[in-house]
Amino acid sequence: MVYPVAGREEAGLQETEETTSGKYEPLVHMNRVLTEEIRKTVTETASHPVHSTSALSGALSKCLCCIPTTLNADVDKVP
């Protein structure tokens, strides 16, 4: 079973300048990575739901691994 994933517009969310640049940029980036990994995982495991738990935990691990890199890259931007 494939679950529909609502886009930002369908969810009533809008990107503001504050979310796309500035102090929230690392969080927005991590959210996009996680969303994409979950979307790919749900699509790939739709026919094999028994594997979805381990696949989702792998997607989460992949996203969490990028947090230190993302935050360290923005250390120079902190005022």
Beta strands, then each sheet from edge to edge (+ up, - down):
end
